[in-house]
Amino acid sequence: MKLLKSFLSRFRFFQNSTYNQQNQGPLAYLRSKIQAISFIPGRQNANFRLIAPSNEEKLGLPQNNNNQNIPQIGSFIHLSSLSQMNSTSIQNQDFHNFKSTLEKTNYQLLFKGAPPLNLKVLEKWSDLPIVASVKNLLTKSFGENLSPLEKVVLPSILSGENHVIQHLADRATNMMFLIPAIMFLLQIDPVEEEQNQIKVLILAKDEQSVQSVNEDITQLKSIFSQGYNLHHLQQQVVVDTPKNILSQLKENKINLKFVKYFVVNDLTAMYEQGYESDIIAVNSYTSAEKQTVIVSEKLRNDYLVIDNLMANFKFYIYVLTQYAQVVLEDYAFKASLWTILMLLLIICYLTYKIQSNPDKKKEK
């Protein structure tokens, strides 16, 4: 059985020249592009830690040898116990331990990879309340008590180009992907002909979730507006269930080719409700040049977040393999292999029967 598994694992993805040139398989290449933040609920104080080198090997990631800087891997930073951010202050010593660990291993907080929350962009919007909060968060002592808004913004600062956000308590989950989305829109000059283009698409599991996200968008708009005309933001953000979005697409009521920020909220629940094919269909209408955020409540071990998603969530593989030519998942390949073996056995059996029948006739 182990030999069979080892053999099958070699055929998870077809190799192509691009990956071979980098001495990586497609899976390792894609993992190097994924930016992951994992939140483990249930503990009282914030506890920062990095993914262990041994786990990097398990994930198939390049090693950080000779003090080389690896920005692609920099956001594999695991922040434990931030699920109760709206009621817990971050301990000063915890952060300094975390920071010193970063400095020793040359890992970086990827401000440059996050959609809007970086210092250069903040200069442009420095008079906005939310931006002032972010600036204070970056500069002041982490031993001080943080405001509820700052507690929500903190992990958003650390977000990468494609990131996985595990469950946070209450409405903080929505804020995690909405703050970068709204800030992303603020960077776009409101050109008249582009105001009706959908730039942000958020898939929710049901009508109640749609309403919850829309309420948070309204709240964020009131925070961000403060003298700016943001009426166009409402037209550029669409929140709905996969089934409703797909229905509108088939009737040519909406166009998703300009979407730059794509959120799948509560992926686990959507799978349980049978939305898998709808999500994949909706994604096919969007451009490959977009940021993808997948929110899930049921990731397994925090240090194997990526492996678990690769193994259990077909859509995550589908979204993040836009560079791959062909994708074959293990279970699909195994099914195909068993089918081929069964067909071969049937063919062999029929061939044997056909060859044995003439002999019987001659004997008679």
PEFEN-V889343 format. One record per helix or strand. SS is the DSSP state (alpha for helix, beta for strand). FROM is the first residue (numbers start at 1). TO is the last residue. If there is no record, write none. Layout:
SS | FROM | TO
SS | FROM | TO
//
This chain:
alpha | 2 | 9
beta | 13 | 13
alpha | 17 | 21
alpha | 26 | 33
beta | 37 | 37
beta | 47 | 50
alpha | 53 | 59
alpha | 71 | 73
beta | 77 | 80
alpha | 92 | 105
alpha | 119 | 124
alpha | 129 | 139
alpha | 148 | 157
beta | 163 | 166
alpha | 172 | 186
alpha | 192 | 194
beta | 200 | 204
alpha | 207 | 225
alpha | 231 | 236
beta | 237 | 241
alpha | 242 | 250
beta | 261 | 264
alpha | 267 | 272
alpha | 276 | 284
beta | 291 | 296
alpha | 302 | 312
alpha | 314 | 320
beta | 327 | 327
alpha | 330 | 363
//
